[in-house]
Amino acid sequence: MAYDKFNILTSTAVPLAIENVDTDQLIPARFLKATERVGFGDNLFRDWRYNPDNTPKKDFVLNNPIYSGKILVGGKNFGSGSSREHAAWAVYDYGFRCVVSSFFADIFRNNCLNIGVLPVQVSPEFAEKIFEAIAADPNTELEVNLPEQTITLLASGEKETFEISPYKKDNMLNGFDDIDYLQSIKPEIEEFALHLPL
């Protein structure tokens, strides 16, 4: 399934300065029955967003109208816990296209890259600068430049570089998942197969 191409994203951000956010908090297990990648955004952080009677919790950041944007800034060790890919689906379906943290759980990071969400790992110091900038001005914008592999606080010009595998970077730039990539090189695969020994 192809996803939106990711090139340069300029957006405000939603700050979630909580460490060790695990996948059960991202999408509770009771919402994992669906097999299509739609509708999960409604239940992103379900138990943090809503009371038992389904009324929104006013003190949770996603329910605060002063924060918005396509970038989620999380605390250290974001996406720990189980390997459920539904957690990444929920992030994407909610509308986030980038998650920033000073450390990601490996499986969550890979699940994000497979579906079009860019995980940007920054230093703890730069993460703190982002949180401070958003606290001072919720309209603070970040620029995430995938071709250059940089993230910039536009108000101050401060920036850092981030790492991404060349293969995943190319897929993100083209809006490919793994199957899309294989289909894109189908002629090369067929040509290679012609020369295999029988």
N, C-alpha and C positions, 0 to 999 in steps of 0.2 A: 504494500500500500504506500503510494507516494505521499509525501508531506510537503508543506510549504518550504520553498527554498529559503535558506538562511544566509544572509550576506552581512549587512550592517543593521543592527537594531538600535534605535534610539528611543528610549522610553523612561517614564517615571518607574518607580519600583515600590514593591510592598515589602516592608521590613519585618522579618520574623526572627528576632534575636534570641532564639531558643536553641540550645545545643542538644545533640543526640535525638533529633527528630527521626523517629523510625517509621517504617512503612505501614505499621498498623495505625499510627496516628495520621499518616497521609491518607490512607483509605482503609477503614476498619474491615475486618475479615467478613463481616456479615454482608458486605456489598460486593463480594467477589464472584457471585454466581453468573453474572453476565459474561458473555464471550466476545461481544463486539466492543470496539473501543470508543463507545459513545455513552454519554450520560454519567460518566464517572466524576466529572467536575462538580456536579451537584453535591457529591458526598466527600469532596476533598476536605480534609480536616473536620469531618462531620461532628465528632464528639467535642471538638474545641469550638466549632462554630455555632452549635445549636444546643439548647437545653433539651431535656427529655420530652418536653411538650412541643418540640420543633420550633420554638421561638428563638430568634438569633441571640447569641450572647453578645451584648453590646461592647464588652471589653476585649473581644478578639479582633485582631488586626484586619482580617478579611471582611469584617462587618463594619469597619470604620471607613466612612465615605471619603475621608481626606487622603486615603492611600489608594492608589490604582496603578495600572500599568501592566506590561507584559513580562516584567522581570520580578522574580521572587528572590529576596536576599535572606538566606537562612544562616543559622548558627553553625558551629563546627560539628562535623560528623553527621551531615545531612543524609537521610535515606538509609540509615542503618536498619538492622533487623532482617526480616524475611526477604526472599528474592522476588516477591510478587511484582510482576511487571505492571499490574493494575495501578500501582502507586505512580509510576511515570505517566500512565494513561490519564489519571485523574489530574495531574499537574497540567498536561497538555490540554485536556478537555475543558479545564477551567479557563484557559486562555493565556497561560504563561508559556513563553517561548524560550526563556532562559532562567536558570537557577544559579545563583552565586553563593558560594560558601568557601570557607577556608579549608574544608575537607569533606569529601564525599565518600560514602560507601561504594566500593567498586561495582557491585552488581547494579545498584541504583543508577550510578553514572552511565553504565553501558546500556541499561534499559532506556534511559533518556535519549542517548545518542541514536538508538535504534528507531525512535519514533518522532524525532524532530525537535526535541528539547535540548538546548545547548547547556551543559553543566560547565560553569566557569569557576575554576578553583583559583582563589587569590590568597595572598599572605594574610595571616591574622591581623596584621597592622592595617592593610588596605581594607579589609572587611570592616574593621572598626571605623575607619574614615568614612566608609559608605554609610554605615549606621548613623554616625554623627551628622553627616550631611543631610540625610533624610529627616532626622529628628529636628534639625534646625529649619528645614524647608521641605515639606512633603512633595513639593513640585520639582525637587532635584531630579535631573535627568542623567542617565547613564548611557554611554554609547558602547555597544559591544560589537567589535569589528572582527568578524571571523576570518576574512582574508589575511588581515594583519595580526590576528590573535592578540588583540588588545582590548582592555576594558578601561573606559575613561570617565572620570567625574567631570562632566562638561563645565560646571561652574568654575572649578579651579584648574582644570586641565591636567590634574594628576591622573596617571595611568599606570597600569601594570600589564604585563604579557601573561598569557595562559597557555597551557599545553593541550594538545589534542592530536590523536593519531592522524597521519596523512589520509588514511583510508576513510575514517569517520568524517574528517573535515571535508573531503571531496564529496562524500555522500550528502552531508548537510548542505553544502553549497548547491548541489543539484536537486535536493529534495528527494533523495533516494533512501529506501530502506535496503536491506541486503538483497532481497529478491529483485528490486528495481535495478540494482547494480549489475546483478548477473544478467538480467535481460538486456542491459545496455551494452554488454560485451558479448552478446550471443554470437555475432559473426566470428569473433576471435575464437570462441569456444568451439564452434563448428569447424573452423579451419584447423584448429589443433587436433580435433577428433579425427579428421580425415587422415592425419599422418601417424595415428597410433598403430602399432603393429597388431595384426589380427590374432 
